[in-house]
Amino acid sequence: MLGPPNQGSEVSDLVGRWPVLGWLVRPSLAELGTGPDAMARQQAPIDAEIGIIAATRSIDPCSAIC
């Protein structure tokens, strides 16, 4: 997995409340959020070893100057 929000994403909850953007992508945001309809809440635990890659820096050149 690559930096997953295993318990859902609070950013999805926030963006879902924005009138225009929330209207455009509301179903997807609901699945990624932290509410009871979120996909992360509906998944059964797995019995397997997994690895997670996470970082504190971006390689996006715009994030440093924008």
C-alpha positions as CSV (number, residue, x, y, z in Angstrom):
1,M,0.0,0.0,0.0
2,L,1.2,3.5,-0.7
3,G,0.3,5.9,2.1
4,P,-3.3,4.6,2.6
5,P,-5.9,6.2,4.9
6,N,-6.8,2.9,6.5
7,Q,-9.4,4.5,8.7
8,G,-10.8,6.7,6.1
9,S,-9.8,10.3,5.1
10,E,-11.0,13.3,7.0
11,V,-10.1,15.4,4.0
12,S,-12.8,13.6,2.0
13,D,-15.3,14.4,4.8
14,L,-14.3,18.1,4.6
15,V,-14.3,18.4,0.8
16,G,-17.7,16.5,0.6
17,R,-19.2,19.5,2.5
18,W,-18.1,22.0,-0.2
19,P,-21.2,22.7,-2.3
20,V,-19.8,22.5,-5.9
21,L,-17.0,20.0,-5.5
22,G,-19.0,17.9,-3.1
23,W,-21.8,17.7,-5.7
24,L,-19.5,16.6,-8.4
25,V,-17.7,13.8,-6.5
26,R,-19.9,13.1,-3.5
27,P,-20.3,9.3,-4.0
28,S,-16.5,8.8,-4.3
29,L,-15.8,11.0,-1.3
30,A,-18.4,9.1,0.8
31,E,-16.5,5.9,0.1
32,L,-13.2,7.4,1.1
33,G,-14.4,9.3,4.2
34,T,-14.7,8.3,7.8
35,G,-18.4,7.7,8.0
36,P,-20.3,4.5,8.3
37,D,-20.7,4.2,4.5
38,A,-16.9,4.5,4.0
39,M,-15.3,1.6,2.2
40,A,-12.6,1.4,4.9
41,R,-15.2,0.7,7.6
42,Q,-16.8,-2.1,5.5
43,Q,-13.7,-4.2,4.8
44,A,-13.1,-7.4,6.7
45,P,-9.7,-7.9,8.4
46,I,-7.3,-9.9,6.3
47,D,-4.8,-12.5,7.5
48,A,-1.7,-11.5,5.5
49,E,1.5,-9.6,5.9
50,I,1.4,-6.2,4.2
51,G,3.8,-3.3,3.9
52,I,3.1,0.4,3.8
53,I,5.2,3.1,2.2
54,A,4.7,6.6,3.6
55,A,6.8,9.8,3.4
56,T,6.9,13.3,4.8
57,R,8.1,15.0,1.6
58,S,6.6,15.3,-1.8
59,I,8.4,15.0,-5.2
60,D,5.8,17.3,-6.7
61,P,7.8,20.4,-7.8
62,C,4.7,22.6,-7.5
63,S,4.2,21.8,-3.8
64,A,7.4,23.6,-2.9
65,I,6.5,26.8,-4.6
66,C,2.7,26.9,-5.0
